[in-house]
Amino acid sequence: MQVDELLKPFPIKEFHPFPRALMGPGAHEMIGPEALKMGFRKTLVMTSGLRGTDIVNKIVESMKYHGLEVVVYDKVESNPKDYNVMDSVKLYQENECDSFVSIGGGSSHDACKGARISVAHDGRNVNEFEGFNMSENPKNQPHIAVSTTAGTGSETSWAYVITDTTTDPDNPHKYVAFDDASVASLAIDDPVLYYDCPVDYTAQCGFDVLAHASEPYVSRINFQPSLGNALHAIKLTSENLRQAVWNGQDLGGREGMMYAQYIAAQAFNSGGLGIIHSISHAVSAFYDTHHGLNNAIALPRVWAFNMPTHYKRFADIARAMGVDTHGMTDVQAADAALAAAIRLLRDVGITERFVDVKQDTYSKNRLGQGPTAYYENAKEIVGDDADIDRITNHVLGDACTPGNAKECTFETVRPVVEHCLNGDLDDLLG
């Protein structure tokens, strides 16, 4: 992927669509009536199963109460795989379904988006649609996306992320597909559904929000309609994430993060992303680590990398994070933004280096436990030169990289990746 080729359209910038949304406590109780209003008759519910909660069962039973037939696919994995998508497509076709409901975080929504694109093209493999608006049929079956985390914002964006397990096991590939036809028909965000989110998962999802908000704010796309949402999402995250993590039954914190993740996704939907996400995609391609955790580890390093291009914007970020920048220069305020991000990461208890992510150290960890040969060598994040090189090369081929604030080459990005794997965050504070 050549950066220059993807930068050509940037002078003419596109505002991508959002779905209609229902937001607030109790919104999930509207799924049945809304589905009937949208013409649902037989629905495929796609979910991870949400182990340890009763959320899926309650929603499915409510849908049945309203007269809907329901088929459940509950095997979506974290970092959804191509076979998750295609297995659900087969189930959809065999049962002659006419609609989709996804319940969960970004993994469930992304897998469902991919399945909708595949179904609209007679079951073609989802991997054929990697890229920008690669689908040929703009008419997809209707989709209600019900979020149970405050993280990806996938319920409102035009992006979905899939891991291609058909590639060489030594060179796995995780890709972003951007497609206007994949946008959900209705988004439902209910903070009450977030109450069961584990502490570490809540924290990691929150840093996904901070990445979604900060990257479009400094993106070279510089899309003006995205900037206000981006900055406000940063403010909401800074004000609410600690409370959502450490007092998960607090409605104010959960609702604040609900709005933060939603408007952050609307910011990047047209404003673009950068190499926080590219690094995250690369690490989870090789190790299947959680996307939000990856973003959290990458974010301070990428902020430090990008700051020389946007000191004024990072000074704005500092103020949004509650820093009193009176009397500071833009450079000093930008440094204060970085310090605030590191303080937030430490306050919510997130691992600071990739090599410190170990088996069973966080609730979404499944290193080396995948069902294909693709994962056989992924039992531990190594962090050696070979690891750094292959992750860097994956970053340079990622669809998010062209939007990054600072030009990316192997020589400039490799030190950032190395620091993510092995470096000490205190080194960034000067």
C-alpha positions in Angstrom: 0.0 0.0 0.0 1.5 3.3 -1.1 0.8 6.2 1.2 0.9 8.7 -1.6 -1.8 6.8 -3.5 -4.2 6.9 -0.5 -3.5 10.6 0.2 -4.6 11.7 -3.2 -8.3 11.7 -2.2 -7.7 13.7 1.0 -8.2 17.2 -0.6 -11.8 16.1 -1.4 -12.9 14.7 2.0 -15.9 12.5 2.4 -18.4 12.5 5.3 -19.4 8.8 5.8 -22.9 7.8 7.0 -24.0 7.0 10.5 -26.9 4.8 11.5 -29.9 5.9 13.5 -29.3 5.3 17.2 -31.1 4.8 20.5 -29.0 5.7 23.5 -29.5 5.7 27.2 -30.5 3.4 30.1 -33.1 0.9 29.0 -32.5 1.4 25.3 -31.9 -2.4 24.8 -35.5 -3.1 25.7 -36.5 -1.5 22.4 -34.8 -4.2 20.3 -38.0 -6.3 19.7 -40.3 -3.4 18.8 -37.6 -1.8 16.6 -36.9 -5.1 14.8 -40.6 -5.5 14.0 -40.8 -2.0 12.7 -37.8 -2.6 10.5 -39.4 -5.8 9.0 -37.4 -8.4 10.8 -39.0 -11.9 10.8 -36.2 -14.4 11.2 -33.0 -13.0 12.7 -29.4 -14.3 13.1 -28.0 -13.0 16.4 -24.2 -12.8 16.3 -22.3 -12.6 19.6 -19.4 -13.9 21.6 -21.8 -15.5 24.1 -20.7 -12.9 26.7 -19.5 -15.5 29.1 -20.7 -14.9 32.7 -23.6 -12.7 31.8 -27.3 -13.3 30.9 -27.4 -10.4 28.4 -27.8 -12.5 25.2 -30.4 -14.8 26.7 -32.5 -11.8 27.9 -32.4 -10.1 24.5 -33.1 -13.3 22.6 -36.1 -14.1 24.8 -37.4 -10.5 24.5 -37.1 -10.8 20.7 -39.0 -14.1 20.8 -41.7 -12.5 23.0 -42.3 -10.0 20.3 -42.9 -12.8 17.7 -39.5 -12.9 16.1 -37.7 -16.2 15.1 -34.2 -16.2 16.3 -31.1 -18.2 15.3 -28.0 -17.7 17.5 -24.3 -17.8 16.4 -22.4 -17.3 19.7 -18.9 -18.2 18.6 -17.5 -14.9 17.6 -13.9 -14.6 18.9 -12.0 -11.6 20.1 -10.3 -10.1 17.0 -12.9 -11.9 14.8 -11.6 -14.4 12.4 -12.6 -15.0 8.8 -14.0 -18.4 9.7 -16.2 -16.8 12.4 -17.7 -14.7 9.6 -18.2 -17.5 7.1 -19.6 -20.0 9.7 -22.3 -17.4 10.5 -23.0 -16.8 6.9 -23.6 -20.5 6.4 -25.9 -20.5 9.4 -27.8 -17.5 8.1 -28.3 -19.0 4.6 -29.2 -22.5 5.9 -31.9 -21.0 8.2 -33.2 -18.5 5.5 -32.8 -15.6 7.8 -33.7 -12.0 6.7 -31.9 -9.8 9.3 -29.0 -9.5 11.8 -28.6 -8.5 15.4 -25.1 -8.2 16.9 -24.7 -8.2 20.6 -21.3 -7.3 22.2 -18.3 -5.2 21.5 -16.5 -4.5 18.3 -15.7 -8.2 17.7 -19.4 -9.1 17.4 -20.3 -6.0 15.4 -17.3 -6.4 13.0 -18.0 -10.0 12.4 -21.6 -9.2 11.7 -20.7 -6.4 9.3 -18.5 -8.8 7.4 -21.3 -11.4 7.4 -23.7 -8.9 5.9 -21.3 -8.0 3.1 -20.8 -11.7 2.4 -24.5 -12.5 2.4 -25.2 -9.6 0.0 -22.7 -11.2 -2.4 -24.1 -14.7 -2.3 -21.7 -16.0 0.4 -18.4 -14.9 -1.2 -15.5 -15.0 1.3 -15.3 -12.0 3.5 -11.5 -11.6 2.8 -12.4 -10.6 -0.8 -13.7 -7.3 0.6 -10.6 -5.9 2.3 -10.0 -2.3 1.4 -12.2 0.7 0.7 -15.8 0.2 -0.5 -14.9 -3.1 -2.2 -18.5 -4.5 -2.0 -20.6 -4.3 -5.2 -24.1 -4.6 -3.7 -25.1 -1.6 -1.7 -28.2 -3.3 -0.4 -27.6 -5.4 2.7 -30.0 -7.1 5.1 -30.9 -4.9 8.0 -28.8 -5.0 11.1 -29.3 -3.8 14.7 -26.0 -3.4 16.6 -26.3 -3.6 20.4 -23.2 -2.6 22.3 -22.2 -4.1 25.7 -18.8 -2.3 25.9 -17.7 1.4 25.6 -14.9 0.9 23.2 -14.9 0.4 19.4 -17.9 2.4 18.4 -18.3 -0.2 15.6 -22.1 0.1 16.0 -21.9 3.6 14.3 -18.8 3.4 12.0 -18.2 2.2 8.4 -15.2 0.1 9.4 -14.9 -3.6 10.3 -11.7 -5.5 11.2 -11.1 -9.1 10.4 -8.2 -11.5 10.9 -7.4 -13.5 7.7 -6.3 -17.0 8.9 -5.7 -18.3 5.4 -2.4 -16.5 5.2 1.1 -17.9 5.9 1.2 -18.7 9.6 4.5 -17.0 9.8 3.1 -13.8 8.3 -0.5 -13.4 9.5 -2.7 -10.6 8.3 -5.3 -8.5 10.1 -7.1 -6.0 8.0 -9.5 -3.1 8.1 -12.3 -3.0 5.6 -14.1 0.4 5.2 -17.4 0.1 3.4 -20.4 2.4 3.5 -22.6 -0.7 2.8 -21.5 -2.2 6.1 -23.0 0.5 8.4 -25.5 -0.9 10.8 -29.2 0.0 10.3 -29.7 0.9 14.0 -27.3 1.3 16.8 -28.4 0.7 20.4 -26.2 1.9 23.2 -27.4 1.2 26.7 -24.9 1.8 29.6 -26.8 -0.6 31.8 -25.4 -3.4 29.6 -21.9 -2.3 30.5 -22.2 -3.1 34.2 -20.9 -6.7 33.7 -17.8 -5.6 31.9 -14.7 -6.8 33.8 -12.4 -4.1 35.3 -9.5 -4.7 32.9 -11.7 -5.0 29.9 -13.4 -1.7 30.7 -10.0 0.1 31.0 -8.7 -1.4 27.8 -11.9 -0.5 25.9 -11.6 3.1 27.3 -8.2 3.5 25.7 -9.7 2.3 22.4 -11.9 5.4 22.8 -9.0 7.7 23.6 -7.2 6.4 20.5 -10.3 6.9 18.3 -10.7 10.4 19.6 -7.0 11.6 19.5 -6.0 10.1 16.1 -8.5 12.0 14.0 -7.8 15.2 16.0 -4.2 15.1 14.7 -4.7 13.2 11.5 -3.3 14.5 8.2 -6.8 14.2 6.8 -7.6 17.2 9.1 -11.4 16.8 8.6 -13.0 19.8 10.2 -16.4 18.2 11.0 -14.6 15.5 13.1 -12.5 17.8 15.3 -15.2 18.9 17.8 -16.4 15.4 18.4 -12.8 14.2 18.8 -11.9 16.7 21.4 -15.1 16.3 23.4 -14.6 12.5 23.4 -11.2 13.0 24.9 -12.7 15.2 27.6 -15.5 12.7 28.4 -12.9 9.8 28.5 -10.7 11.7 30.9 -13.6 12.6 33.1 -15.3 9.2 33.2 -13.0 6.3 32.6 -11.5 6.0 36.1 -15.0 5.9 37.6 -16.3 3.4 35.0 -13.3 1.1 35.7 -13.2 1.2 39.5 -16.9 1.7 40.2 -18.5 -0.2 37.3 -22.1 0.1 38.7 -21.8 3.9 38.6 -24.3 5.0 35.9 -22.7 8.4 35.4 -19.3 6.9 34.6 -20.8 4.2 32.3 -23.0 6.7 30.5 -20.2 9.1 30.1 -18.1 6.4 28.4 -21.1 5.4 26.3 -21.2 8.9 24.8 -17.4 9.1 24.6 -17.0 5.9 22.6 -20.0 6.8 20.3 -18.8 10.3 19.3 -15.2 9.2 19.1 -16.2 6.7 16.5 -18.1 9.3 14.6 -14.9 11.4 14.7 -12.7 8.7 13.1 -15.5 7.6 10.8 -14.5 10.4 8.4 -11.5 11.9 10.2 -9.3 8.9 9.9 -7.0 7.0 12.2 -3.2 6.4 12.5 -0.5 4.1 13.7 -1.9 3.6 17.2 -4.4 1.4 15.4 -1.9 0.0 12.9 0.3 -1.2 15.7 -2.7 -2.7 17.5 -3.8 -4.5 14.4 -0.3 -5.9 13.8 0.3 -7.1 17.4 -3.1 -8.8 17.5 -2.5 -10.3 14.1 0.5 -12.2 15.5 -0.6 -12.7 19.1 -4.4 -12.3 19.2 -4.2 -9.7 22.0 -7.1 -7.5 22.9 -7.4 -4.4 20.6 -8.0 -2.0 23.4 -5.0 -3.2 25.4 -2.9 -2.9 22.3 -4.1 0.7 21.7 -3.4 1.6 25.3 0.2 0.4 25.1 0.8 2.0 21.7 -0.9 5.4 22.4 1.8 7.2 24.5 4.5 6.1 22.1 2.6 7.3 19.0 1.6 10.5 20.7 5.3 11.2 21.4 6.1 10.3 17.8 3.5 12.6 16.3 3.8 15.6 18.6 6.4 17.5 16.6 3.8 17.8 13.8 1.0 19.1 16.0 2.1 20.8 19.2 -1.0 23.1 19.1 -3.4 20.2 18.7 -1.8 18.2 21.5 -2.0 21.4 23.7 -5.7 21.3 23.0 -5.8 17.6 24.0 -4.0 18.5 27.3 -6.8 21.1 28.1 -9.5 18.5 27.2 -7.8 16.1 29.7 -8.2 18.7 32.4 -4.6 20.1 32.4 -4.2 23.7 33.5 -2.0 24.9 30.6 -2.0 28.6 31.7 1.5 29.9 31.2 2.7 26.9 29.2 4.0 27.0 25.7 2.3 24.7 23.2 5.3 22.4 23.5 5.0 22.3 27.2 1.3 21.7 27.0 1.7 18.9 24.5 4.2 17.2 26.9 1.6 17.6 29.6 -1.0 15.9 27.5 1.4 12.9 27.1 2.0 12.9 30.9 -1.8 12.9 31.5 -2.3 10.0 29.1 0.3 7.9 31.0 -1.2 8.9 34.3 -4.6 7.7 33.1 -3.1 4.4 31.8 -1.5 3.8 35.2 -4.6 4.9 37.1 -6.7 2.3 35.4 -4.1 -0.5 35.8 -3.1 -1.3 32.2 0.1 -3.2 31.3 2.7 -0.8 29.9 4.7 -3.0 27.5 3.8 -5.7 25.1 6.4 -8.1 26.5 4.7 -7.9 29.9 1.4 -9.2 28.5 1.5 -12.8 29.7 -0.9 -15.8 29.7 -3.8 -15.3 32.1 -2.8 -11.8 33.0 -6.0 -10.2 31.6 -9.5 -11.4 31.0 -9.4 -11.5 27.1 -6.0 -13.2 26.9 -5.9 -16.3 24.6 -2.2 -16.3 23.5 -1.4 -19.4 21.6 -4.9 -20.9 22.2 -6.4 -20.3 18.8 -8.0 -23.2 16.8 -5.7 -23.0 13.8 -2.0 -23.4 13.0 -1.9 -19.7 12.7 -1.5 -19.4 16.5 0.8 -22.2 17.3 3.8 -20.0 17.7 2.0 -17.2 19.5 2.3 -18.4 23.1 4.4 -15.4 24.2 5.2 -11.9 22.9 8.9 -12.1 22.2 10.0 -8.5 21.5 13.2 -9.5 19.7 14.5 -8.0 16.4 12.5 -10.4 14.3 9.3 -9.6 16.2 9.9 -5.8 15.9 10.6 -6.2 12.1 7.5 -8.2 11.3 5.2 -6.0 13.3 6.7 -2.9 11.7 6.2 -4.3 8.2 2.5 -5.1 9.1 2.1 -1.5 10.3 3.3 -0.1 7.0 0.7 -2.1 5.1 -2.2 -1.2 7.4 -5.1 0.9 6.0 -4.9 3.3 9.0 -1.3 4.3 8.5 -1.8 6.8 5.6 -3.9 9.0 8.0 -1.1 9.2 10.6 0.0 12.7 11.5 3.7 12.1 10.8 5.1 10.4 7.7 5.8 6.7 8.3 8.7 4.7 7.0 10.3 1.5 8.2 13.1 3.5 9.7 10.9 6.0 11.6 8.2 3.5 12.7 10.5 0.7 13.9 11.8 2.5 17.0 8.2 3.2 18.0 7.3 -0.4 17.7 10.4 -1.4 19.6 9.5 0.9 22.4 6.0 -0.5 22.5 7.4 -3.9 23.0 10.2 -3.2 25.4 10.5 0.4 26.4 9.8 2.2 29.6 7.1 4.9 29.6 9.1 7.0 32.0 11.6 7.5 29.1 8.9 9.5 27.2 8.4 12.0 30.1 11.8 13.5 29.8 
